[in-house]
Amino acid sequence: MNSTEVALLKKMFQVAVSAAQPERAVAQNLPVPPKGRTVVIGAGKASAEMARVFEAHWSGAREKLSGLVVTRYDYTAKCDCIEIVEAAHPVPDMAGQNAARRILETVSGLSADDLVVCLISGGGSALLSLPADGLTLENKQQINRALLKSGATIREMNCVRKHLSAIKGGRLAAACAPAKLVTLLISDVPDDDLDVIASGPTVADPTTFADALAILDKYQITEPGVAIDHLRNAVSETPRPGDNRLSHTQSTLIATPQMSLEAAANVARASGYQPVILGDSIEGESREVAMVHAGISKQVKRHGQPAAAPCVLLSGGEATVTLKGNGRGGRNAEFALALAVALNARHDIFALAADTDGIDGSEDNAGAIVTPSTLKRGEEAGLSAKLYLENNDAYTFFSAIDDLLMTGPTLTNVNDFRAILIN
């Protein structure tokens, strides 16, 4: 459906994505070239584009520049000195495991005169998958699938991943010593916690094996047994805060969800809508998050709070979906469908929910759009929004009424973007 409101929502999303593009973020945060070699490593959906920008703006000697970066399939970029490898996300594959092993080999044997630059963005945890001794890729795949279906938060998932890994949770940083290590990060996690982004391969880890076990117990994940046994019996914790092996490291956040929300707010303001940023770290079940957003929208319409219409409610973070049905759709499409049901065709409220990386979960859409006619058009197509929501089948619903948001890979990732426009 085309309208002025929908066009404005799409423009806000585009501006939010642009604000997190590596072209802008990386170029402004380049470290000083070292006396020795410069080795660029990294992982994430934005990492290949980050590597391209780094290479294009690097003032150091080209003959001393090399590296290896792993990104999601179809998220590659062209580099001359830095090798780009593609692997699977959100469930890891052998390409990611091989890339992680090669990255460890790449940073071994460096001197104090050398510089390692690590480019990290969302998705890096699944892409940088190197099982701990005694575990296999299949073990990690099984745990990943179970966590993805469970409704676990990204913080919980990455805590478990760290403690089943030979490279995450600060272990990669320890392997880089004695070279100086500079990590540039694009955040996709609530609160921008460095140890959670891509499971913190280059920063100290405040969590423990006991924490990881408690998370699996919380979601009643008991297989594979070898992974559970590893968590119970491991004796070597991840590098803790204050660990001397990480004294040579420096980390810088170069793009965050808040930056993107503020960029979208400027667009809303310039279009005559008062922006209200509800938060950049909102978590919870997608449909429950949608219920809260619907309640705030109704408060605007009825009472002019927290702002009077016309206004735009903006939020970011990472919602989750506990799969109970067998339909298609990621957390943003599910949020959008739940919002449409909760609003019940309330007039003059439009919304967009999308993942800033361009892929909502494992589907090919970024998210979906809600208009006052969403439910009616669904009914005309013979679809019950409530039934499709119960079956976790938001993708099929929005596809039928042509309200999926399709962008393709954006080459960045600052997680969920939600905008509700209220006239």
SEVEXLUM-369936 format. One record per residue: residue number from 1; y, x, z of N, C-alpha, C in turn; residue in three letters. Coordinates in steps of 0.2 Angstrom, whole numbers. Layout:
VOKE	NUM	Y	X	Z	Y	X	Z	Y	X	Z	Ala
...
END
This chain:
VOKE	1	-6	4	0	0	0	0	6	4	0	Met
VOKE	2	11	3	-5	17	7	-5	23	3	-2	Asn
VOKE	3	27	6	2	32	3	5	37	9	7	Ser
VOKE	4	43	7	9	48	12	12	45	15	18	Thr
VOKE	5	42	10	22	39	13	29	34	18	28	Glu
VOKE	6	29	16	23	23	20	22	26	27	19	Val
VOKE	7	31	27	15	33	33	12	36	37	17	Ala
VOKE	8	40	34	22	43	38	27	37	41	32	Leu
VOKE	9	32	38	33	27	40	37	23	46	34	Leu
VOKE	10	22	46	27	19	51	24	24	57	23	Lys
VOKE	11	30	56	23	35	62	23	35	65	30	Lys
VOKE	12	35	61	35	35	64	42	28	69	42	Met
VOKE	13	23	66	40	17	70	40	17	77	36	Phe
VOKE	14	20	76	30	21	82	26	25	87	29	Gln
VOKE	15	30	85	32	35	90	36	32	93	42	Val
VOKE	16	28	89	45	24	91	51	19	97	49	Ala
VOKE	17	16	96	43	11	101	41	15	107	38	Val
VOKE	18	21	106	35	25	112	33	27	116	38	Ser
VOKE	19	29	113	44	31	117	49	26	122	52	Ala
VOKE	20	20	120	51	14	125	54	11	129	48	Ala
VOKE	21	15	129	42	12	134	37	12	141	39	Gln
VOKE	22	7	145	37	7	152	39	13	156	35	Pro
VOKE	23	15	153	29	20	157	26	26	157	30	Glu
VOKE	24	28	152	34	34	153	38	32	156	45	Arg
VOKE	25	26	155	48	25	157	54	22	165	55	Ala
VOKE	26	18	167	50	16	174	50	21	179	49	Val
VOKE	27	25	177	43	30	182	41	35	184	46	Ala
VOKE	28	36	180	51	41	181	56	38	185	62	Gln
VOKE	29	32	186	62	29	189	68	24	195	67	Asn
VOKE	30	26	199	62	22	204	60	23	210	65	Leu
VOKE	31	18	214	67	19	219	72	21	225	68	Pro
VOKE	32	23	230	72	25	237	69	19	241	66	Val
VOKE	33	19	243	60	14	247	57	12	253	62	Pro
VOKE	34	5	254	63	3	260	67	3	267	64	Pro
VOKE	35	2	272	67	0	278	64	-6	278	60	Lys
VOKE	36	-11	275	63	-17	275	60	-19	269	55	Gly
VOKE	37	-25	267	55	-27	261	51	-24	254	54	Arg
VOKE	38	-24	250	49	-23	243	51	-29	238	49	Thr
VOKE	39	-32	235	53	-38	231	52	-36	224	53	Val
VOKE	40	-37	220	48	-35	213	49	-42	209	50	Val
VOKE	41	-43	205	55	-48	201	56	-46	194	58	Ile
VOKE	42	-50	189	58	-48	182	60	-53	177	58	Gly
VOKE	43	-52	171	61	-56	165	59	-52	159	60	Ala
VOKE	44	-54	154	56	-50	147	57	-49	144	50	Gly
VOKE	45	-47	138	50	-45	134	44	-39	137	41	Lys
VOKE	46	-35	140	45	-28	143	42	-29	150	41	Ala
VOKE	47	-34	154	43	-35	161	43	-34	164	37	Ser
VOKE	48	-37	161	31	-36	165	25	-29	165	22	Ala
VOKE	49	-26	159	23	-19	159	21	-15	163	25	Glu
VOKE	50	-16	164	32	-13	168	36	-14	176	34	Met
VOKE	51	-20	177	32	-21	184	29	-17	185	23	Ala
VOKE	52	-17	180	18	-13	181	12	-6	183	14	Arg
VOKE	53	-3	179	18	4	180	20	5	186	23	Val
VOKE	54	1	188	28	1	195	31	1	200	26	Phe
VOKE	55	-3	200	21	-4	205	16	2	206	12	Glu
VOKE	56	5	200	10	11	200	6	17	202	9	Ala
VOKE	57	18	202	16	24	204	19	23	211	23	His
VOKE	58	17	214	23	15	220	27	19	226	24	Trp
VOKE	59	22	229	28	26	235	26	23	241	27	Ser
VOKE	60	17	241	30	13	247	31	9	250	25	Gly
VOKE	61	6	256	25	3	259	19	-3	254	17	Ala
VOKE	62	-3	253	11	-9	248	8	-15	252	9	Arg
VOKE	63	-15	258	8	-22	262	8	-25	262	15	Glu
VOKE	64	-21	260	20	-23	260	27	-24	253	29	Lys
VOKE	65	-24	248	25	-25	241	26	-32	239	24	Leu
VOKE	66	-35	236	28	-42	233	26	-43	227	31	Ser
VOKE	67	-49	224	30	-51	218	35	-55	213	33	Gly
VOKE	68	-57	208	37	-62	203	35	-60	197	39	Leu
VOKE	69	-59	191	36	-57	185	39	-62	180	36	Val
VOKE	70	-64	175	41	-68	170	39	-65	163	40	Val
VOKE	71	-65	159	35	-62	152	35	-67	147	32	Thr
VOKE	72	-65	141	33	-69	135	31	-70	135	23	Arg
VOKE	73	-76	133	21	-77	132	13	-71	128	10	Tyr
VOKE	74	-68	130	5	-63	127	1	-56	129	4	Asp
VOKE	75	-56	133	9	-49	134	12	-47	142	11	Tyr
VOKE	76	-50	145	6	-49	152	4	-42	153	2	Thr
VOKE	77	-40	159	1	-34	162	-2	-35	168	-5	Ala
VOKE	78	-31	170	-9	-32	177	-13	-29	183	-9	Lys
VOKE	79	-33	188	-8	-30	194	-5	-33	200	-9	Cys
VOKE	80	-29	205	-8	-31	211	-12	-35	216	-7	Asp
VOKE	81	-33	217	-1	-35	222	4	-40	219	9	Cys
VOKE	82	-39	212	10	-43	209	16	-48	204	13	Ile
VOKE	83	-54	205	15	-59	201	12	-59	194	15	Glu
VOKE	84	-60	189	11	-61	182	14	-68	180	13	Ile
VOKE	85	-71	177	18	-77	174	18	-77	167	20	Val
VOKE	86	-81	163	17	-81	155	18	-87	154	22	Glu
VOKE	87	-86	149	27	-92	147	31	-91	139	32	Ala
VOKE	88	-96	137	36	-97	130	38	-93	128	44	Ala
VOKE	89	-90	122	44	-87	119	50	-88	111	49	His
VOKE	90	-89	108	55	-89	110	62	-96	112	64	Pro
VOKE	91	-101	112	61	-107	114	63	-108	121	59	Val
VOKE	92	-109	127	63	-109	133	60	-115	134	55	Pro
VOKE	93	-115	139	51	-120	141	46	-121	149	46	Asp
VOKE	94	-126	151	42	-128	158	42	-122	162	39	Met
VOKE	95	-118	159	35	-112	163	32	-107	165	38	Ala
VOKE	96	-106	160	43	-102	161	48	-105	166	53	Gly
VOKE	97	-111	166	54	-115	171	58	-114	178	56	Gln
VOKE	98	-115	179	49	-115	185	46	-108	188	46	Asn
VOKE	99	-103	183	45	-96	186	45	-94	188	52	Ala
VOKE	100	-96	185	57	-95	187	64	-98	193	66	Ala
VOKE	101	-104	194	64	-107	201	65	-103	207	61	Arg
VOKE	102	-101	205	55	-98	210	51	-91	212	54	Arg
VOKE	103	-88	206	57	-81	208	60	-82	212	66	Ile
VOKE	104	-87	211	70	-88	216	76	-89	223	73	Leu
VOKE	105	-93	224	68	-94	230	65	-88	233	62	Glu
VOKE	106	-83	229	60	-77	231	57	-72	234	62	Thr
VOKE	107	-73	232	68	-68	234	73	-71	240	78	Val
VOKE	108	-77	242	76	-80	247	80	-78	254	78	Ser
VOKE	109	-78	258	83	-76	265	81	-69	267	79	Gly
VOKE	110	-64	262	81	-57	263	80	-54	268	85	Leu
VOKE	111	-48	270	84	-45	275	89	-39	272	91	Ser
VOKE	112	-36	275	96	-30	272	99	-24	272	95	Ala
VOKE	113	-24	276	89	-19	276	84	-20	270	79	Asp
VOKE	114	-25	266	79	-26	261	75	-24	254	78	Asp
VOKE	115	-23	249	73	-20	243	75	-25	237	72	Leu
VOKE	116	-27	233	76	-31	227	74	-27	221	75	Val
VOKE	117	-26	217	69	-22	211	69	-27	205	68	Val
VOKE	118	-28	201	73	-32	195	73	-29	189	72	Cys
VOKE	119	-31	185	66	-27	179	64	-32	173	66	Leu
VOKE	120	-30	169	71	-34	164	74	-31	157	73	Ile
VOKE	121	-35	152	71	-32	146	70	-38	141	72	Ser
VOKE	122	-36	134	72	-41	129	74	-47	130	69	Gly
VOKE	123	-53	128	72	-59	129	68	-63	135	68	Gly
VOKE	124	-59	140	71	-62	147	72	-68	147	76	Gly
VOKE	125	-69	143	81	-75	143	85	-82	142	81	Ser
VOKE	126	-82	137	77	-88	136	73	-89	141	68	Ala
VOKE	127	-83	143	65	-84	148	60	-86	155	62	Leu
VOKE	128	-84	157	68	-85	163	71	-91	163	76	Leu
VOKE	129	-97	161	73	-103	160	77	-108	165	77	Ser
VOKE	130	-108	169	82	-113	174	83	-117	173	90	Leu
VOKE	131	-123	171	89	-127	169	95	-128	175	100	Pro
VOKE	132	-128	174	106	-129	179	111	-136	181	111	Ala
VOKE	133	-138	187	113	-145	190	113	-150	184	115	Asp
VOKE	134	-155	183	112	-160	179	114	-160	172	111	Gly
VOKE	135	-154	171	108	-152	164	105	-152	164	97	Leu
VOKE	136	-153	159	94	-153	159	87	-147	154	84	Thr
VOKE	137	-146	155	78	-141	150	75	-143	143	75	Leu
VOKE	138	-150	142	75	-152	135	75	-151	132	82	Glu
VOKE	139	-151	136	87	-150	134	94	-143	132	95	Asn
VOKE	140	-138	136	92	-131	134	92	-129	128	88	Lys
VOKE	141	-133	127	83	-131	121	78	-133	115	82	Gln
VOKE	142	-139	115	86	-141	110	90	-136	108	95	Gln
VOKE	143	-134	113	99	-129	112	104	-123	109	101	Ile
VOKE	144	-120	112	96	-114	109	92	-115	102	90	Asn
VOKE	145	-120	100	87	-121	93	85	-121	88	91	Arg
VOKE	146	-124	90	96	-125	86	102	-118	85	105	Ala
VOKE	147	-114	91	106	-107	90	109	-103	86	105	Leu
VOKE	148	-103	87	98	-99	83	93	-100	76	94	Leu
VOKE	149	-106	74	95	-108	66	96	-106	64	103	Lys
VOKE	150	-106	68	108	-105	66	115	-99	63	117	Ser
VOKE	151	-93	65	113	-87	63	116	-83	69	120	Gly
VOKE	152	-87	75	120	-84	80	124	-77	82	121	Ala
VOKE	153	-73	85	126	-66	87	124	-67	94	120	Thr
VOKE	154	-62	96	117	-62	103	113	-62	108	119	Ile
VOKE	155	-59	107	124	-60	112	130	-67	113	132	Arg
VOKE	156	-70	107	133	-77	107	135	-82	110	130	Glu
VOKE	157	-81	108	124	-85	111	119	-84	119	118	Met
VOKE	158	-78	121	119	-77	128	118	-79	132	124	Asn
VOKE	159	-79	129	130	-82	133	136	-89	134	135	Cys
VOKE	160	-93	129	132	-100	130	131	-101	135	125	Val
VOKE	161	-97	135	120	-98	139	114	-97	147	117	Arg
VOKE	162	-92	148	121	-91	155	123	-97	158	126	Lys
VOKE	163	-100	154	130	-105	157	135	-112	157	131	His
VOKE	164	-112	155	125	-118	155	121	-117	160	115	Leu
VOKE	165	-111	164	116	-109	168	110	-109	176	112	Ser
VOKE	166	-109	180	107	-109	187	108	-102	189	106	Ala
VOKE	167	-97	185	104	-91	187	101	-85	183	104	Ile
VOKE	168	-86	177	106	-81	173	109	-79	175	116	Lys
VOKE	169	-74	171	119	-72	172	126	-70	179	128	Gly
VOKE	170	-66	182	124	-64	189	125	-68	195	123	Gly
VOKE	171	-74	193	121	-79	199	119	-77	203	113	Arg
VOKE	172	-73	199	108	-71	203	102	-65	207	104	Leu
VOKE	173	-61	205	109	-56	210	111	-58	216	114	Ala
VOKE	174	-64	215	118	-67	221	121	-69	226	116	Ala
VOKE	175	-72	223	111	-75	227	105	-70	231	101	Ala
VOKE	176	-64	229	102	-58	232	98	-56	239	101	Cys
VOKE	177	-57	239	108	-54	245	111	-57	252	109	Ala
VOKE	178	-53	257	109	-46	258	112	-40	256	107	Pro
VOKE	179	-41	253	101	-36	251	96	-32	246	99	Ala
VOKE	180	-25	246	97	-21	241	100	-23	234	96	Lys
VOKE	181	-23	229	100	-25	222	97	-19	217	97	Leu
VOKE	182	-17	215	92	-12	209	91	-15	203	88	Val
VOKE	183	-15	198	92	-17	191	90	-12	186	88	Thr
VOKE	184	-12	184	82	-7	179	80	-11	172	80	Leu
VOKE	185	-8	167	83	-12	161	84	-8	155	82	Leu
VOKE	186	-12	150	78	-9	144	76	-13	139	81	Ile
VOKE	187	-10	136	85	-13	132	90	-15	125	88	Ser
VOKE	188	-21	123	89	-24	116	88	-26	113	94	Asp
VOKE	189	-25	115	100	-28	113	106	-23	110	111	Val
VOKE	190	-24	105	115	-20	102	120	-17	108	125	Pro
VOKE	191	-11	108	126	-8	113	131	-7	120	128	Asp
VOKE	192	-10	121	121	-9	127	118	-12	133	122	Asp
VOKE	193	-18	132	126	-21	137	130	-25	142	125	Asp
VOKE	194	-23	148	126	-25	153	121	-33	154	122	Leu
VOKE	195	-35	153	128	-43	154	129	-47	149	126	Asp
VOKE	196	-43	143	124	-47	137	121	-47	138	113	Val
VOKE	197	-41	140	110	-41	141	103	-46	145	100	Ile
VOKE	198	-50	142	96	-56	146	93	-61	149	98	Ala
VOKE	199	-61	146	104	-65	149	110	-62	156	112	Ser
VOKE	200	-56	157	111	-53	163	114	-57	170	113	Gly
VOKE	201	-58	172	106	-62	178	105	-58	184	108	Pro
VOKE	202	-51	184	108	-47	190	110	-43	189	116	Thr
VOKE	203	-45	184	120	-41	183	126	-46	183	132	Val
VOKE	204	-44	184	138	-48	183	144	-50	176	145	Ala
VOKE	205	-56	175	148	-59	169	149	-60	167	156	Asp
VOKE	206	-56	161	158	-56	159	165	-62	155	167	Pro
VOKE	207	-66	153	162	-72	149	163	-78	153	165	Thr
VOKE	208	-84	150	167	-90	153	169	-96	150	166	Thr
VOKE	209	-102	153	166	-108	151	164	-109	144	168	Phe
VOKE	210	-108	144	175	-109	138	179	-105	132	176	Ala
VOKE	211	-99	133	173	-94	128	170	-98	125	164	Asp
VOKE	212	-100	130	160	-104	128	154	-110	123	155	Ala
VOKE	213	-114	125	160	-119	121	162	-117	114	165	Leu
VOKE	214	-112	114	169	-110	108	171	-108	103	166	Ala
VOKE	215	-105	106	160	-103	102	155	-109	99	151	Ile
VOKE	216	-114	103	150	-120	100	147	-123	95	151	Leu
VOKE	217	-123	96	158	-126	91	162	-122	85	162	Asp
VOKE	218	-115	85	162	-111	79	162	-113	75	156	Lys
VOKE	219	-114	78	150	-116	74	144	-123	73	143	Tyr
VOKE	220	-127	75	148	-135	74	148	-138	78	141	Gln
VOKE	221	-135	84	140	-138	88	134	-143	93	138	Ile
VOKE	222	-149	92	136	-155	96	139	-158	100	134	Thr
VOKE	223	-157	100	128	-160	104	122	-155	107	118	Glu
VOKE	224	-157	113	116	-163	117	116	-164	120	123	Pro
VOKE	225	-170	120	126	-171	123	132	-169	131	133	Gly
VOKE	226	-170	134	127	-168	142	128	-161	143	129	Val
VOKE	227	-156	138	126	-149	139	127	-147	137	135	Ala
VOKE	228	-151	132	137	-150	130	145	-152	136	149	Ile
VOKE	229	-158	139	147	-160	145	151	-155	151	151	Asp
VOKE	230	-152	152	145	-147	157	144	-142	156	149	His
VOKE	231	-139	150	149	-133	149	154	-135	149	161	Leu
VOKE	232	-141	148	163	-143	148	170	-145	155	172	Arg
VOKE	233	-147	160	167	-149	166	169	-145	172	167	Asn
VOKE	234	-140	171	163	-135	176	161	-132	180	167	Ala
VOKE	235	-132	186	166	-129	190	172	-122	193	170	Val
VOKE	236	-121	194	163	-114	197	161	-109	191	159	Ser
VOKE	237	-104	190	163	-99	185	162	-95	188	156	Glu
VOKE	238	-91	183	153	-86	185	148	-80	189	152	Thr
VOKE	239	-77	193	148	-71	196	151	-66	192	155	Pro
VOKE	240	-65	193	161	-61	189	166	-53	191	165	Arg
VOKE	241	-49	187	167	-42	189	168	-41	195	172	Pro
VOKE	242	-37	200	169	-36	206	173	-42	211	171	Gly
VOKE	243	-46	210	166	-51	215	164	-48	220	160	Asp
VOKE	244	-49	227	163	-46	232	159	-48	233	152	Asn
VOKE	245	-53	230	150	-55	231	143	-50	227	138	Arg
VOKE	246	-46	223	141	-42	219	137	-34	221	138	Leu
VOKE	247	-33	227	141	-27	229	143	-23	231	137	Ser
VOKE	248	-26	232	131	-23	234	125	-21	229	120	His
VOKE	249	-21	223	123	-21	217	119	-14	213	120	Thr
VOKE	250	-12	210	114	-6	206	115	-7	199	110	Gln
VOKE	251	-5	194	113	-6	187	109	1	183	108	Ser
VOKE	252	2	181	102	8	177	101	6	170	98	Thr
VOKE	253	8	165	100	8	158	97	13	158	92	Leu
VOKE	254	11	157	85	16	157	80	17	150	77	Ile
VOKE	255	13	145	79	14	138	77	10	133	82	Ala
VOKE	256	13	128	84	10	123	89	11	116	87	Thr
VOKE	257	7	112	90	8	104	88	15	102	90	Pro
VOKE	258	18	105	95	25	102	97	30	104	92	Gln
VOKE	259	30	110	88	34	112	83	34	107	77	Met
VOKE	260	28	105	76	27	100	70	29	93	72	Ser
VOKE	261	28	91	78	31	84	81	39	84	80	Leu
VOKE	262	42	90	82	49	90	82	52	90	75	Glu
VOKE	263	48	93	70	50	93	63	50	86	61	Ala
VOKE	264	44	82	63	44	75	60	49	71	64	Ala
VOKE	265	51	73	70	56	69	73	63	69	70	Ala
VOKE	266	64	75	67	70	76	63	71	72	57	Asn
VOKE	267	65	71	54	65	67	48	66	59	50	Val
VOKE	268	63	57	55	64	50	58	71	49	59	Ala
VOKE	269	74	54	63	81	53	65	86	53	59	Arg
VOKE	270	84	57	54	88	57	48	88	50	44	Ala
VOKE	271	82	47	45	81	41	41	83	34	45	Ser
VOKE	272	86	35	51	89	30	55	84	27	60	Gly
VOKE	273	79	31	62	74	29	67	75	34	73	Tyr
VOKE	274	75	31	79	75	35	85	68	38	86	Gln
VOKE	275	67	44	86	60	47	88	59	47	95	Pro
VOKE	276	53	46	97	50	46	104	44	50	104	Val
VOKE	277	44	56	106	38	60	106	34	59	113	Ile
VOKE	278	29	56	112	25	54	118	21	59	121	Leu
VOKE	279	20	65	117	16	70	120	12	74	114	Gly
VOKE	280	12	81	115	8	85	110	1	87	113	Asp
VOKE	281	-1	84	118	-8	86	121	-12	80	123	Ser
VOKE	282	-11	74	119	-15	68	121	-22	68	119	Ile
VOKE	283	-26	67	124	-34	67	123	-37	61	125	Glu
VOKE	284	-43	60	124	-47	54	126	-50	51	120	Gly
VOKE	285	-54	46	121	-58	42	116	-52	39	111	Glu
VOKE	286	-54	40	105	-49	38	100	-47	31	100	Ser
VOKE	287	-52	26	102	-50	19	102	-46	18	109	Arg
VOKE	288	-47	22	114	-43	21	120	-36	23	119	Glu
VOKE	289	-36	29	116	-29	32	114	-25	27	110	Val
VOKE	290	-29	24	106	-25	18	101	-23	12	105	Ala
VOKE	291	-27	10	110	-25	5	115	-18	6	118	Met
VOKE	292	-18	12	121	-12	14	124	-6	14	120	Val
VOKE	293	-7	17	114	-1	17	109	1	10	107	His
VOKE	294	-4	6	106	-3	-1	104	1	-4	110	Ala
VOKE	295	0	-3	116	3	-6	122	10	-3	122	Gly
VOKE	296	12	3	121	18	6	120	22	2	115	Ile
VOKE	297	19	2	109	22	-2	103	25	-9	105	Ser
VOKE	298	20	-12	108	22	-19	110	28	-19	115	Lys
VOKE	299	28	-14	120	33	-14	124	40	-13	121	Gln
VOKE	300	40	-9	116	46	-8	111	48	-14	109	Val
VOKE	301	44	-18	106	45	-24	102	48	-29	107	Lys
VOKE	302	45	-30	113	47	-35	118	53	-33	122	Arg
VOKE	303	53	-27	124	58	-25	129	62	-19	128	His
VOKE	304	61	-16	122	66	-11	120	64	-4	124	Gly
VOKE	305	58	-4	126	57	2	130	50	6	128	Gln
VOKE	306	50	12	128	55	17	130	61	18	125	Pro
VOKE	307	61	15	120	66	15	115	67	8	112	Ala
VOKE	308	73	7	109	74	1	105	72	2	98	Ala
VOKE	309	69	-3	95	68	-3	88	75	-3	84	Ala
VOKE	310	75	1	78	70	4	75	69	11	78	Pro
VOKE	311	62	13	79	60	19	82	54	21	79	Cys
VOKE	312	52	28	80	45	30	78	42	34	84	Val
VOKE	313	36	32	86	32	35	92	28	40	88	Leu
VOKE	314	29	46	91	25	52	89	21	55	94	Leu
VOKE	315	15	57	92	11	61	97	6	65	93	Ser
VOKE	316	3	70	97	-2	75	95	-7	76	100	Gly
VOKE	317	-11	81	99	-17	82	103	-23	82	100	Gly
VOKE	318	-29	80	103	-35	79	100	-39	74	103	Glu
VOKE	319	-40	68	100	-44	63	102	-51	64	101	Ala
VOKE	320	-56	61	104	-63	62	103	-66	55	101	Thr
VOKE	321	-72	55	98	-76	49	97	-83	50	99	Val
VOKE	322	-85	46	104	-92	46	106	-96	41	101	Thr
VOKE	323	-100	44	97	-104	40	91	-109	36	94	Leu
VOKE	324	-108	29	93	-113	24	94	-116	21	88	Lys
VOKE	325	-112	21	83	-114	18	77	-116	23	72	Gly
VOKE	326	-117	21	65	-120	25	60	-115	25	54	Asn
VOKE	327	-109	24	56	-104	23	50	-101	30	49	Gly
VOKE	328	-96	30	44	-92	36	42	-85	36	45	Arg
VOKE	329	-82	42	47	-75	42	49	-74	47	55	Gly
VOKE	330	-68	50	54	-66	55	60	-62	51	65	Gly
VOKE	331	-60	55	70	-56	52	75	-50	49	73	Arg
VOKE	332	-46	51	68	-40	49	66	-41	42	63	Asn
VOKE	333	-46	41	58	-47	35	55	-49	30	61	Ala
VOKE	334	-53	32	65	-55	28	71	-49	25	75	Glu
VOKE	335	-45	30	76	-38	28	80	-35	23	76	Phe
VOKE	336	-34	24	69	-30	19	65	-33	12	65	Ala
VOKE	337	-40	12	65	-43	5	65	-42	2	71	Leu
VOKE	338	-43	6	77	-43	3	83	-35	1	85	Ala
VOKE	339	-31	4	82	-24	2	83	-22	-4	79	Leu
VOKE	340	-25	-5	73	-24	-11	69	-27	-17	73	Ala
VOKE	341	-33	-16	76	-36	-21	79	-32	-23	86	Val
VOKE	342	-29	-18	89	-25	-19	95	-19	-23	94	Ala
VOKE	343	-16	-21	88	-9	-24	86	-10	-31	84	Leu
VOKE	344	-16	-32	80	-17	-39	78	-12	-41	73	Asn
VOKE	345	-10	-37	68	-6	-39	63	1	-40	65	Ala
VOKE	346	3	-37	70	10	-38	73	15	-35	67	Arg
VOKE	347	20	-40	66	25	-38	61	29	-32	62	His
VOKE	348	31	-29	56	35	-23	56	33	-17	60	Asp
VOKE	349	26	-16	61	24	-10	64	19	-7	59	Ile
VOKE	350	21	0	57	17	4	53	15	10	56	Phe
VOKE	351	9	13	54	7	19	57	3	23	53	Ala
VOKE	352	3	30	55	-1	35	51	-5	39	56	Leu
VOKE	353	-11	40	56	-15	45	60	-19	50	55	Ala
VOKE	354	-18	56	56	-21	61	52	-22	68	55	Ala
VOKE	355	-27	71	53	-28	78	55	-23	83	51	Asp
VOKE	356	-20	87	54	-15	92	50	-19	97	46	Thr
VOKE	357	-25	98	46	-29	102	42	-31	99	35	Asp
VOKE	358	-30	92	35	-32	88	29	-39	85	29	Gly
VOKE	359	-42	87	34	-49	84	34	-50	81	41	Ile
VOKE	360	-52	74	41	-53	71	47	-60	71	49	Asp
VOKE	361	-62	76	54	-69	77	55	-73	80	50	Gly
VOKE	362	-78	77	47	-81	80	41	-81	76	35	Ser
VOKE	363	-76	71	35	-75	68	29	-70	71	24	Glu
VOKE	364	-68	68	18	-63	71	14	-56	68	14	Asp
VOKE	365	-55	64	19	-48	61	20	-45	65	26	Asn
VOKE	366	-38	65	26	-35	67	32	-34	62	37	Ala
VOKE	367	-34	56	36	-34	51	41	-33	44	37	Gly
VOKE	368	-29	40	40	-28	33	37	-21	30	39	Ala
VOKE	369	-19	25	36	-13	22	36	-14	14	39	Ile
VOKE	370	-10	12	43	-10	5	46	-3	2	44	Val
VOKE	371	-4	-5	41	2	-9	40	1	-16	43	Thr
VOKE	372	6	-20	43	5	-27	46	0	-31	42	Pro
VOKE	373	-2	-29	36	-7	-32	32	-14	-29	32	Ser
VOKE	374	-15	-24	36	-21	-21	36	-27	-26	38	Thr
VOKE	375	-27	-29	43	-32	-34	45	-33	-39	39	Leu
VOKE	376	-28	-42	37	-28	-47	31	-32	-45	25	Lys
VOKE	377	-30	-39	23	-33	-36	17	-40	-34	18	Arg
VOKE	378	-42	-32	24	-49	-31	26	-53	-38	25	Gly
VOKE	379	-50	-43	28	-53	-50	28	-54	-52	21	Glu
VOKE	380	-49	-51	16	-50	-53	9	-55	-49	6	Glu
VOKE	381	-56	-43	8	-62	-39	5	-68	-40	9	Ala
VOKE	382	-69	-45	13	-75	-47	16	-77	-42	22	Gly
VOKE	383	-72	-39	25	-73	-34	30	-70	-36	37	Leu
VOKE	384	-74	-35	42	-72	-37	49	-70	-30	52	Ser
VOKE	385	-63	-29	54	-61	-23	57	-65	-22	63	Ala
VOKE	386	-66	-27	67	-69	-26	74	-76	-23	73	Lys
VOKE	387	-80	-26	68	-87	-24	67	-87	-17	64	Leu
VOKE	388	-83	-15	60	-83	-9	57	-81	-3	62	Tyr
VOKE	389	-76	-5	67	-74	-1	72	-80	0	77	Leu
VOKE	390	-84	-5	79	-90	-4	83	-95	0	80	Glu
VOKE	391	-96	0	73	-100	5	70	-98	12	68	Asn
VOKE	392	-92	13	71	-89	20	69	-88	21	62	Asn
VOKE	393	-86	16	58	-86	16	51	-79	14	48	Asp
VOKE	394	-74	18	51	-67	17	49	-66	19	42	Ala
VOKE	395	-69	25	40	-68	27	33	-70	22	28	Tyr
VOKE	396	-75	18	29	-77	13	24	-72	8	24	Thr
VOKE	397	-70	6	30	-65	0	30	-59	2	26	Phe
VOKE	398	-56	8	28	-49	10	25	-50	12	18	Phe
VOKE	399	-56	14	16	-57	15	9	-57	9	5	Ser
VOKE	400	-60	4	7	-60	-3	4	-53	-6	2	Ala
VOKE	401	-49	-4	7	-42	-7	6	-37	-2	3	Ile
VOKE	402	-40	4	1	-36	9	-2	-30	12	3	Asp
VOKE	403	-32	13	10	-27	15	14	-30	22	18	Asp
VOKE	404	-34	25	15	-36	32	17	-30	37	15	Leu
VOKE	405	-29	41	19	-24	47	18	-28	53	15	Leu
VOKE	406	-27	54	9	-30	60	5	-25	65	4	Met
VOKE	407	-26	71	7	-22	77	5	-25	83	3	Thr
VOKE	408	-32	84	4	-35	90	3	-34	95	8	Gly
VOKE	409	-37	101	8	-35	106	13	-28	108	13	Pro
VOKE	410	-25	108	19	-18	110	20	-17	117	21	Thr
VOKE	411	-22	121	23	-22	128	24	-18	130	31	Leu
VOKE	412	-18	124	35	-15	126	42	-19	121	47	Thr
VOKE	413	-17	121	53	-21	116	58	-17	116	65	Asn
VOKE	414	-14	111	66	-11	110	73	-13	103	75	Val
VOKE	415	-19	101	73	-23	96	76	-20	89	74	Asn
VOKE	416	-21	84	78	-20	77	76	-12	76	76	Asp
VOKE	417	-10	71	71	-3	69	70	-3	62	70	Phe
VOKE	418	0	59	74	1	51	75	8	49	74	Arg
VOKE	419	10	44	70	16	42	70	16	34	69	Ala
VOKE	420	20	30	74	20	23	73	27	21	72	Ile
VOKE	421	28	18	67	35	16	65	36	9	67	Leu
VOKE	422	41	7	71	43	0	73	50	-2	71	Ile
VOKE	423	50	-7	67	56	-10	65	59	-15	70	Asn
END
